[in-house]
Amino acid sequence: LAGALERAKDNLPTWRGQNEQSMALAALAFTKAKKRRQIMIATSSIGPGATNMVTAAGVAHANRLPILIISGDVFTNRRPDPVLQQVEHFSTPSTTVNDCFRAVSRYWDRISHPEQIIASLPQAIATMLDPADCGPAFLGLCQDTQEVAFDYPEEFFSECLHHIPRPRPDLKQIEEALGILQRAKKPLIISGGGVRYSGAEAAVSDFAVKHGIPISETIAGKGSITHHAPMHVGPIGVVGSSSANKMASEADVIIAIGTRLQDFTTGSWTAFRQKAKFISINTARWDATKHQACAVVGDALTTIQELSVHLFDGPTGLYGETKSTQVKDSKIPNWSAEQSWTQKAKKEFQTWNGLLSKLQAPTNATTPSYAQVVGLVNDLADPNDTLVTAAGGLPGEVSKGWKVKNPHTFDCEFGFSCMGYEIAGGWGHAIAKNGDGIPIVMAGDGSYLMMNSDIYSTVLTGHKIIVIVCDNGGFGVINRLQNFKGEKSFNNLIKDCRVKEPFAVNFVEHAASMGALSRHCNSLSDLNAALKWAKTTDKTTVISIETNPYEWTPGDADWDVGVPEVSERNEVKEARKL
């Protein structure tokens, strides 16, 4: 395999990473940046190299992202069994660690004969291209199969231009959705990641403006429009804004576009009024039919265009049929939301922006808040720089406080909440951006310590990123959740752990040991100067700053996390009542 890749290195470049999981995470960030139009392939040997990538496959599966994972497998003939890195199942000798990928793959196959690849590889590609089934594809290559020569047909290697299909919605589903819209007075759009992958950003924004519908965004959908775009009302849900959550609590119709409506989006289904109607537009039937929604199964762009046609543009539909026979009397001349509802959205968003300005303003506090750090980094970021983060407290802080300047410059991996995505993801974005802006990675100290070796990868490959390490002394957001549920602080902040002595990691020296430029900041003014310096450097630059582990940006949405029914602590009993 290495020999073949070496010969094809100009057409199919191979990037050297430090860890199989982080290599696959970088590949996922790359395909996000390319809006699922390009993919990467992550490879490993059998054993721990393969299982390292299971987490990354989980990220891809949860977030509907295409990646091809190819791992070695055991010998088909079993002659040398057990080989190095092989686990053995006494009752099922055909089981290997690669079977772990079955739970987190959209397509899975074990290649035990070279001819099988002729049938399997096109199916893997079709899965990754399918907007409904999109996700990770896995191929396990048995070791003795890899060495076998086979006379493949020349046609198998012909260049092929793949087109991602745009499934059109069923007209009966359109008719049902139009009937709900016709009665709506206070509609709200939830724009998910599927809007970005469909290329429907402009169509959804135009639809919202034309009909006076406020737009909220999910974590995956954030960045499909800019912060100050018309009708934008902010992010929704647990890590969302007070403005979007207020609108959601009063909306009579929710138009969910390209979202799987996970609990952080819905506030564990407490964010909406009880009788609100849902129209769910999604290429995946599984996602569209959740929670008794009016399911409109189709591509986001073509579906919004179809709805617009029937709402405004005359008697002929997109498919050439006439509405008189296909969507009877569905035209709603100049239909729009109530003007008072549209004005309320603007007022709520204005109030939210005022709160952000207050929270992000510099103070004389010894340790800055996350909001202040996020606001300063946001102010100094160029329009084409991409913000990258993932698990911990930062997803909530950047989802609420980062004001997107250009579309597609925001990536928060929170579908699988994968600690360690941040720096690897920044590397993937740097490869995809190819100099068009800088990935700015914001990572907590916990995520940094979990997976940081791709700082070294970026130095080796020349893909510059800027890393902001927000050191709050442990797992600050989990400590917050622990306290909120009535428990004492335990085992999250370093000072509350069972340690011999408290110790602070020198992130600056650690990053420098991997070839990065680095600087520590003791204040917001230090951070301001350090960021301006980082923008001028010629390679990856790491900046660390201590942040307050107790101060957070509000959002006003619930998250259902179990609280013990029986406890000796009154605080826990009170938390359970909530």
C-alpha positions as CSV (number, residue, x, y, z in Angstrom):
1,L,0.0,0.0,0.0
2,A,2.8,2.4,0.9
3,G,4.5,1.8,-2.4
4,A,1.4,2.5,-4.4
5,L,0.7,5.7,-2.4
6,E,4.3,6.9,-2.9
7,R,3.9,6.5,-6.7
8,A,0.6,8.5,-6.6
9,K,1.8,11.1,-4.1
10,D,1.3,14.0,-6.6
11,N,-2.3,13.2,-7.4
12,L,-3.2,11.6,-4.1
13,P,-1.2,13.3,-1.4
14,T,-0.6,11.4,1.9
15,W,-0.4,13.4,5.1
16,R,1.6,12.0,8.0
17,G,-0.3,12.3,11.4
18,Q,0.7,11.2,14.9
19,N,-2.4,9.3,15.9
20,E,-5.0,7.3,14.0
21,Q,-7.9,9.0,15.8
22,S,-6.6,12.5,15.2
23,M,-5.8,11.7,11.5
24,A,-9.4,10.6,11.0
25,L,-10.7,13.7,12.9
26,A,-8.6,15.9,10.6
27,A,-10.2,14.2,7.6
28,L,-13.7,15.0,9.0
29,A,-12.8,18.6,9.4
30,F,-11.5,18.6,5.9
31,T,-14.8,17.2,4.5
32,K,-16.8,19.7,6.6
33,A,-14.8,22.5,5.1
34,K,-15.5,21.1,1.6
35,K,-19.2,20.8,2.5
36,R,-19.1,17.0,1.9
37,R,-18.0,17.5,-1.7
38,Q,-14.5,16.0,-1.0
39,I,-13.4,13.3,1.3
40,M,-10.2,11.9,2.8
41,I,-9.2,8.3,3.5
42,A,-7.8,7.3,6.9
43,T,-5.8,4.0,7.0
44,S,-4.3,1.9,9.8
45,S,-3.0,-1.5,10.6
46,I,-5.0,-4.2,12.4
47,G,-5.4,-3.8,16.2
48,P,-4.9,-0.6,18.2
49,G,-4.4,1.4,15.0
50,A,-7.9,0.4,13.9
51,T,-9.6,0.8,17.2
52,N,-8.1,4.2,17.7
53,M,-10.3,5.3,14.8
54,V,-13.6,4.0,16.2
55,T,-14.2,7.3,18.1
56,A,-13.6,9.2,14.9
57,A,-16.1,7.0,13.1
58,G,-18.6,7.7,15.8
59,V,-18.1,11.5,15.1
60,A,-18.7,10.9,11.4
61,H,-21.7,8.7,12.0
62,A,-23.3,11.2,14.4
63,N,-22.6,14.2,12.2
64,R,-23.5,12.5,8.9
65,L,-20.0,13.0,7.5
66,P,-18.3,10.9,4.8
67,I,-14.9,9.3,5.4
68,L,-13.4,6.1,4.1
69,I,-11.6,4.1,6.7
70,I,-9.3,1.3,5.6
71,S,-7.7,-1.0,8.1
72,G,-5.8,-4.2,8.0
73,D,-7.4,-7.4,9.1
74,V,-6.4,-10.9,10.1
75,F,-5.2,-13.6,7.6
76,T,-8.0,-15.2,5.7
77,N,-6.2,-18.6,5.7
78,R,-5.6,-18.3,9.5
79,R,-2.3,-20.1,9.0
80,P,-0.2,-17.7,11.2
81,D,-3.0,-17.1,13.8
82,P,-2.8,-15.4,16.2
83,V,-0.9,-12.6,14.5
84,L,0.5,-9.6,16.3
85,Q,-2.3,-7.3,17.5
86,Q,-5.0,-9.9,16.9
87,V,-7.6,-10.5,19.6
88,E,-9.2,-13.9,19.6
89,H,-12.8,-14.8,20.2
90,F,-12.9,-18.5,21.2
91,S,-16.4,-19.2,19.9
92,T,-16.3,-17.0,16.8
93,P,-12.9,-17.0,15.1
94,S,-14.0,-14.7,12.3
95,T,-14.6,-11.9,14.8
96,T,-11.8,-9.2,14.9
97,V,-11.5,-5.8,16.4
98,N,-12.7,-4.4,13.0
99,D,-16.1,-5.6,13.9
100,C,-16.2,-2.7,16.4
101,F,-16.8,-0.4,13.4
102,R,-20.1,-2.1,12.6
103,A,-21.8,0.1,15.2
104,V,-20.4,3.4,13.8
105,S,-20.3,2.8,10.1
106,R,-22.9,3.4,7.4
107,Y,-21.2,0.8,5.2
108,W,-19.0,-2.0,6.5
109,D,-17.2,-4.8,4.6
110,R,-14.3,-7.2,5.1
111,I,-12.3,-7.9,1.9
112,S,-11.1,-11.5,2.0
113,H,-10.6,-11.9,-1.8
114,P,-9.2,-9.2,-4.1
115,E,-12.2,-9.5,-6.5
116,Q,-14.6,-8.4,-3.8
117,I,-13.3,-4.8,-4.0
118,I,-14.9,-4.5,-7.4
119,A,-18.4,-4.7,-5.8
120,S,-17.6,-3.2,-2.4
121,L,-15.8,0.0,-3.2
122,P,-18.5,1.5,-5.4
123,Q,-21.0,0.7,-2.7
124,A,-18.8,2.5,-0.1
125,I,-18.6,5.5,-2.4
126,A,-22.3,5.5,-3.1
127,T,-23.0,5.5,0.7
128,M,-20.6,8.5,1.3
129,L,-22.2,10.4,-1.6
130,D,-25.8,9.7,-0.6
131,P,-27.2,12.7,1.4
132,A,-29.6,10.5,3.3
133,D,-27.2,7.7,4.2
134,C,-24.0,9.8,4.3
135,G,-21.5,8.7,6.9
136,P,-18.4,6.6,7.4
137,A,-17.6,3.7,5.2
138,F,-15.2,1.0,6.5
139,L,-13.2,-1.6,4.6
140,G,-11.1,-4.3,6.4
141,L,-8.3,-5.7,4.2
142,C,-7.2,-9.2,5.2
143,Q,-3.4,-9.3,5.3
144,D,-3.0,-12.2,2.9
145,T,-5.5,-10.7,0.5
146,Q,-3.4,-7.5,0.3
147,E,-0.5,-9.4,-1.3
148,V,-2.5,-11.2,-3.9
149,A,-2.3,-10.0,-7.6
150,F,-5.6,-9.8,-9.5
151,D,-6.4,-8.9,-13.1
152,Y,-8.8,-6.1,-12.5
153,P,-10.8,-4.8,-15.5
154,E,-9.4,-1.5,-16.8
155,E,-12.9,0.1,-16.6
156,F,-12.7,-0.2,-12.8
157,F,-10.0,2.5,-12.8
158,S,-11.7,4.9,-15.2
159,E,-12.0,8.5,-14.0
160,C,-15.5,9.3,-12.9
161,L,-17.2,12.5,-11.9
162,H,-19.6,11.8,-9.1
163,H,-22.8,13.8,-8.7
164,I,-24.4,14.1,-5.3
165,P,-28.1,13.5,-5.8
166,R,-30.8,16.1,-4.8
167,P,-33.9,14.0,-3.9
168,R,-37.0,16.0,-4.5
169,P,-39.9,15.9,-2.0
170,D,-43.1,14.1,-2.6
171,L,-45.8,16.5,-3.6
172,K,-48.2,15.2,-1.0
173,Q,-45.7,16.0,1.7
174,I,-45.3,19.5,0.2
175,E,-49.1,19.9,0.2
176,E,-49.3,18.9,3.9
177,A,-46.5,21.3,4.8
178,L,-48.2,24.1,2.9
179,G,-51.4,23.5,4.8
180,I,-49.6,23.9,8.1
181,L,-47.7,27.0,6.9
182,Q,-51.0,28.6,5.7
183,R,-52.3,28.5,9.3
184,A,-49.0,29.7,10.9
185,K,-48.8,33.1,12.5
186,K,-45.6,32.7,14.4
187,P,-43.3,30.4,12.4
188,L,-39.6,29.8,13.2
189,I,-36.9,28.2,11.1
190,I,-34.2,26.0,12.7
191,S,-31.4,25.8,10.2
192,G,-29.2,22.7,10.6
193,G,-26.0,21.3,9.1
194,G,-28.0,19.9,6.2
195,V,-28.6,23.4,5.0
196,R,-24.9,23.9,4.6
197,Y,-24.2,20.6,2.9
198,S,-27.1,21.1,0.5
199,G,-25.8,24.6,-0.5
200,A,-29.2,25.9,0.6
201,E,-28.0,28.8,2.7
202,A,-29.0,31.6,0.3
203,A,-32.3,29.9,-0.5
204,V,-33.3,29.5,3.2
205,S,-32.2,33.1,4.0
206,D,-34.2,34.5,1.0
207,F,-37.2,32.3,2.0
208,A,-37.1,33.7,5.6
209,V,-36.8,37.3,4.4
210,K,-39.6,36.9,1.9
211,H,-42.0,35.4,4.4
212,G,-40.8,37.2,7.6
213,I,-39.7,34.1,9.4
214,P,-37.0,34.3,12.0
215,I,-34.0,31.9,11.5
216,S,-32.3,30.1,14.4
217,E,-29.3,27.8,13.9
218,T,-28.2,24.5,15.4
219,I,-24.6,24.0,16.4
220,A,-23.9,22.2,13.1
221,G,-25.9,24.9,11.2
222,K,-24.2,27.9,12.7
223,G,-22.2,29.7,10.0
224,S,-24.6,29.1,7.2
225,I,-25.4,32.8,7.4
226,T,-23.6,35.7,9.0
227,H,-24.4,36.9,12.5
228,H,-26.1,40.1,11.3
229,A,-28.0,38.5,8.4
230,P,-31.6,39.5,8.0
231,M,-34.0,37.5,10.1
232,H,-31.2,35.8,12.1
233,V,-32.3,35.4,15.7
234,G,-29.3,33.5,17.1
235,P,-28.4,29.9,18.0
236,I,-31.1,27.7,19.6
237,G,-31.1,25.2,22.4
238,V,-29.0,24.4,25.4
239,V,-26.0,26.2,24.1
240,G,-28.2,28.8,22.3
241,S,-29.2,32.3,22.8
242,S,-32.0,33.8,24.9
243,S,-33.4,35.4,21.8
244,A,-33.8,32.2,19.8
245,N,-35.1,30.2,22.8
246,K,-37.7,32.9,23.6
247,M,-38.9,32.8,20.0
248,A,-39.0,29.0,20.1
249,S,-41.1,29.0,23.2
250,E,-43.8,31.1,21.5
251,A,-43.6,29.7,17.9
252,D,-46.7,27.9,16.5
253,V,-44.9,26.3,13.6
254,I,-41.2,25.1,13.6
255,I,-39.6,24.5,10.2
256,A,-36.7,22.3,11.0
257,I,-34.3,22.1,7.9
258,G,-31.5,19.7,7.8
259,T,-31.3,18.9,11.5
260,R,-31.7,15.7,13.5
261,L,-33.2,17.6,16.4
262,Q,-30.9,16.3,19.1
263,D,-31.4,17.2,22.7
264,F,-29.1,20.2,22.7
265,T,-31.2,21.7,19.9
266,T,-34.5,21.1,21.5
267,G,-33.6,21.7,25.1
268,S,-34.5,18.0,25.7
269,W,-37.9,18.9,24.1
270,T,-38.7,21.7,26.6
271,A,-37.9,24.6,24.3
272,F,-41.2,24.6,22.4
273,R,-44.8,25.3,23.2
274,Q,-46.8,22.1,23.6
275,K,-49.1,22.5,20.6
276,A,-46.4,23.7,18.2
277,K,-46.4,22.0,14.8
278,F,-43.2,20.7,13.2
279,I,-42.3,20.6,9.5
280,S,-39.1,18.6,9.2
281,I,-37.3,18.9,5.9
282,N,-34.5,16.4,5.6
283,T,-33.0,14.0,3.0
284,A,-33.0,11.2,5.7
285,R,-36.4,9.7,6.4
286,W,-35.2,8.7,9.8
287,D,-34.5,12.4,10.8
288,A,-37.6,13.8,9.0
289,T,-40.1,11.6,10.7
290,K,-38.9,12.2,14.3
291,H,-41.3,13.5,16.9
292,Q,-44.5,13.3,14.8
293,A,-43.3,16.0,12.5
294,C,-44.8,16.7,9.1
295,A,-42.0,14.9,7.2
296,V,-40.9,16.4,3.9
297,V,-38.2,14.0,2.7
298,G,-36.0,15.8,0.3
299,D,-33.0,17.9,-0.3
300,A,-33.0,21.2,1.6
301,L,-32.4,23.4,-1.5
302,T,-34.9,21.8,-3.8
303,T,-37.5,21.6,-1.1
304,I,-37.3,25.2,-0.1
305,Q,-37.4,26.1,-3.8
306,E,-40.5,24.0,-4.2
307,L,-42.2,25.6,-1.2
308,S,-41.4,29.0,-2.6
309,V,-42.8,28.1,-5.9
310,H,-46.1,27.1,-4.4
311,L,-46.3,30.0,-2.1
312,F,-45.5,32.7,-4.6
313,D,-44.5,32.0,-8.1
314,G,-47.5,30.9,-10.1
315,P,-49.2,27.7,-11.1
316,T,-46.3,25.6,-12.4
317,G,-44.2,23.5,-10.0
318,L,-40.6,22.6,-10.3
319,Y,-41.3,19.3,-11.9
320,G,-43.5,20.7,-14.7
321,E,-46.8,19.6,-13.0
322,T,-49.6,22.1,-12.5
323,K,-50.7,22.8,-9.0
324,S,-54.3,22.4,-9.9
325,T,-53.8,18.6,-10.2
326,Q,-50.8,18.1,-7.9
327,V,-51.0,20.5,-5.0
328,K,-54.6,21.6,-5.1
329,D,-55.3,25.3,-4.1
330,S,-52.0,25.4,-2.3
331,K,-51.0,28.8,-3.5
332,I,-51.0,31.4,-0.6
333,P,-50.6,34.8,-2.2
334,N,-48.0,36.9,-0.4
335,W,-48.2,34.7,2.7
336,S,-45.9,35.8,5.5
337,A,-45.7,35.6,9.3
338,E,-47.4,38.2,11.4
339,Q,-45.5,41.5,11.2
340,S,-45.5,41.8,15.0
341,W,-43.8,38.4,15.2
342,T,-41.0,39.5,12.8
343,Q,-40.5,42.7,14.8
344,K,-40.4,40.7,18.0
345,A,-37.6,38.6,16.6
346,K,-35.5,41.7,15.8
347,K,-36.1,43.1,19.2
348,E,-35.2,39.9,21.0
349,F,-32.0,39.6,18.9
350,Q,-31.1,43.2,19.6
351,T,-31.5,42.5,23.4
352,W,-29.3,39.4,23.1
353,N,-26.6,41.3,21.2
354,G,-26.7,43.9,24.0
355,L,-26.1,41.2,26.6
356,L,-23.2,39.8,24.6
357,S,-21.6,43.2,24.4
358,K,-21.9,43.5,28.1
359,L,-20.5,40.1,28.9
360,Q,-17.6,40.4,26.4
361,A,-16.5,43.9,27.5
362,P,-13.1,43.9,29.3
363,T,-13.2,44.3,33.1
364,N,-10.6,44.5,35.9
365,A,-11.2,40.9,36.9
366,T,-8.0,39.0,37.6
367,T,-9.1,36.0,35.5
368,P,-11.1,36.7,32.3
369,S,-14.3,34.9,31.5
370,Y,-14.8,32.6,28.5
371,A,-17.1,35.3,27.0
372,Q,-14.4,37.9,27.2
373,V,-11.8,35.7,25.6
374,V,-14.2,34.6,22.8
375,G,-15.2,38.2,22.2
376,L,-11.6,39.4,21.9
377,V,-10.6,36.5,19.6
378,N,-13.7,37.1,17.5
379,D,-13.0,40.8,17.1
380,L,-9.4,40.1,15.9
381,A,-10.3,37.2,13.5
382,D,-10.3,38.0,9.8
383,P,-13.5,37.3,7.9
384,N,-12.1,34.2,6.3
385,D,-10.5,32.7,9.5
386,T,-12.4,29.6,10.7
387,L,-13.2,29.1,14.4
388,V,-12.7,25.4,15.4
389,T,-13.7,23.9,18.7
390,A,-15.4,20.9,20.2
391,A,-16.2,19.5,23.7
392,G,-16.3,21.1,27.1
393,G,-17.4,24.6,28.0
394,L,-16.3,26.2,24.7
395,P,-19.1,24.9,22.5
396,G,-21.7,26.8,24.5
397,E,-19.5,29.9,24.7
398,V,-18.7,30.1,21.0
399,S,-22.1,29.0,19.8
400,K,-23.6,31.9,21.8
401,G,-20.8,34.5,21.6
402,W,-19.0,34.0,18.3
403,K,-20.4,36.4,15.6
404,V,-19.8,34.8,12.2
405,K,-18.4,37.3,9.7
406,N,-18.4,35.1,6.6
407,P,-20.4,32.0,5.9
408,H,-18.7,28.6,6.6
409,T,-16.1,29.9,9.0
410,F,-17.4,28.2,12.1
411,D,-16.9,24.5,13.1
412,C,-18.0,23.3,16.5
413,E,-18.0,19.5,16.7
414,F,-20.7,18.8,19.2
415,G,-22.8,16.0,17.6
416,F,-20.5,13.5,19.3
417,S,-19.0,16.0,21.7
418,C,-15.6,14.6,20.9
419,M,-12.8,15.9,23.1
420,G,-9.6,16.0,21.1
421,Y,-11.2,17.1,17.8
422,E,-10.1,20.7,18.2
423,I,-6.4,20.6,17.1
424,A,-6.8,17.8,14.7
425,G,-9.8,19.6,13.2
426,G,-7.8,22.7,12.8
427,W,-5.2,20.8,10.8
428,G,-8.0,19.4,8.5
429,H,-9.4,22.9,8.0
430,A,-5.9,24.2,7.2
431,I,-5.4,21.6,4.5
432,A,-8.8,22.4,3.0
433,K,-8.4,26.2,3.3
434,N,-5.0,26.1,1.6
435,G,-4.1,29.6,2.9
436,D,-7.5,31.2,2.5
437,G,-7.7,32.4,6.1
438,I,-6.3,30.7,9.3
439,P,-8.1,28.1,11.4
440,I,-8.3,29.5,14.9
441,V,-8.6,26.6,17.4
442,M,-10.1,27.2,20.8
443,A,-9.5,24.3,23.2
444,G,-9.8,23.9,26.9
445,D,-7.0,22.5,28.9
446,G,-8.7,19.1,29.2
447,S,-9.1,18.7,25.4
448,Y,-5.6,20.0,24.8
449,L,-4.1,17.3,27.2
450,M,-6.2,14.6,25.6
451,M,-5.0,15.1,22.0
452,N,-2.4,17.7,21.1
453,S,0.1,15.8,18.9
454,D,-1.2,17.3,15.6
455,I,0.4,20.6,16.6
456,Y,3.5,18.7,15.5
457,S,1.7,17.5,12.3
458,T,0.9,21.1,11.4
459,V,4.5,22.1,11.9
460,L,5.8,19.2,9.8
461,T,3.3,19.8,6.9
462,G,3.4,23.6,7.0
463,H,-0.3,24.0,7.7
464,K,-0.5,27.0,10.1
465,I,-3.2,27.1,12.8
466,I,-3.6,29.4,15.8
467,V,-4.4,27.5,19.0
468,I,-5.9,29.4,22.0
469,V,-5.7,27.2,25.1
470,C,-8.3,28.3,27.7
471,D,-7.0,26.9,31.0
472,N,-9.7,26.8,33.6
473,G,-7.9,24.2,35.8
474,G,-9.7,21.1,34.8
475,F,-13.1,20.1,33.5
476,G,-14.9,23.3,34.3
477,V,-18.2,22.8,32.5
478,I,-18.6,19.3,34.1
479,N,-18.0,20.9,37.5
480,R,-20.7,23.4,36.7
481,L,-23.1,20.7,35.8
482,Q,-22.2,18.7,38.9
483,N,-22.9,21.7,41.1
484,F,-26.1,22.5,39.2
485,K,-27.4,19.0,40.0
486,G,-26.8,19.6,43.7
487,E,-23.6,17.8,44.1
488,K,-20.3,19.0,45.7
489,S,-17.4,19.7,43.3
490,F,-15.5,16.4,42.9
491,N,-12.8,15.1,40.6
492,N,-13.4,17.7,37.8
493,L,-11.3,20.8,38.7
494,I,-7.7,19.7,39.5
495,K,-8.0,21.3,43.0
496,D,-11.0,18.9,43.7
497,C,-9.2,15.8,42.5
498,R,-7.2,13.2,44.4
499,V,-3.7,14.5,43.6
500,K,-0.5,14.6,45.6
501,E,-0.1,18.3,44.8
502,P,-1.7,20.8,42.4
503,F,0.3,21.4,39.3
504,A,-0.2,23.7,36.3
505,V,0.9,22.5,32.9
506,N,3.1,24.9,31.0
507,F,1.3,24.8,27.7
508,V,3.7,27.3,26.1
509,E,6.8,25.1,26.7
510,H,4.8,22.0,25.7
511,A,3.8,23.5,22.4
512,A,7.3,24.8,21.7
513,S,8.7,21.3,22.2
514,M,6.7,20.3,19.1
515,G,8.0,23.1,17.0
516,A,5.2,25.6,17.5
517,L,5.6,29.3,18.4
518,S,4.0,30.0,21.7
519,R,3.2,32.6,24.3
520,H,1.3,32.8,27.6
521,C,-1.0,35.6,28.5
522,N,-1.8,37.0,31.9
523,S,-4.6,39.4,30.8
524,L,-6.9,40.4,28.0
525,S,-4.5,43.1,26.9
526,D,-1.8,40.4,26.7
527,L,-4.1,38.2,24.7
528,N,-4.8,41.2,22.3
529,A,-1.1,41.7,21.7
530,A,-0.4,37.9,21.4
531,L,-3.2,37.4,18.8
532,K,-2.0,40.3,16.7
533,W,1.5,38.7,16.8
534,A,0.1,35.2,16.0
535,K,-1.5,36.6,12.8
536,T,2.0,37.6,11.6
537,T,3.8,34.3,12.2
538,D,4.7,31.8,9.6
539,K,3.7,28.6,11.4
540,T,1.5,27.2,14.0
541,T,1.2,29.4,17.1
542,V,-0.1,28.5,20.5
543,I,-1.4,31.0,23.1
544,S,-2.5,30.0,26.6
545,I,-4.5,32.0,29.0
546,E,-6.2,31.2,32.3
547,T,-10.0,31.5,32.3
548,N,-12.6,31.7,35.0
549,P,-14.2,28.2,35.6
550,Y,-17.3,29.6,37.3
551,E,-18.5,32.3,34.9
552,W,-20.7,31.3,31.9
553,T,-22.9,32.9,29.3
554,P,-26.6,32.3,29.9
555,G,-28.9,30.8,27.3
556,D,-32.2,29.8,29.0
557,A,-32.8,26.3,27.8
558,D,-33.0,23.1,29.8
559,W,-31.0,19.9,29.4
560,D,-32.4,16.6,30.8
561,V,-29.7,15.0,32.9
562,G,-30.7,12.5,35.5
563,V,-30.7,13.6,39.2
564,P,-30.8,10.8,41.9
565,E,-34.2,10.2,43.4
566,V,-32.7,9.5,46.8
567,S,-29.9,11.6,48.3
568,E,-28.7,12.8,51.7
569,R,-28.0,16.3,50.2
570,N,-30.8,18.8,50.2
571,E,-29.2,20.5,47.2
572,V,-29.7,17.3,45.2
573,K,-33.3,17.0,46.3
574,E,-34.0,20.6,45.2
575,A,-32.3,20.0,41.9
576,R,-34.5,17.0,41.3
577,K,-37.6,19.2,41.8
578,L,-36.5,21.4,39.0
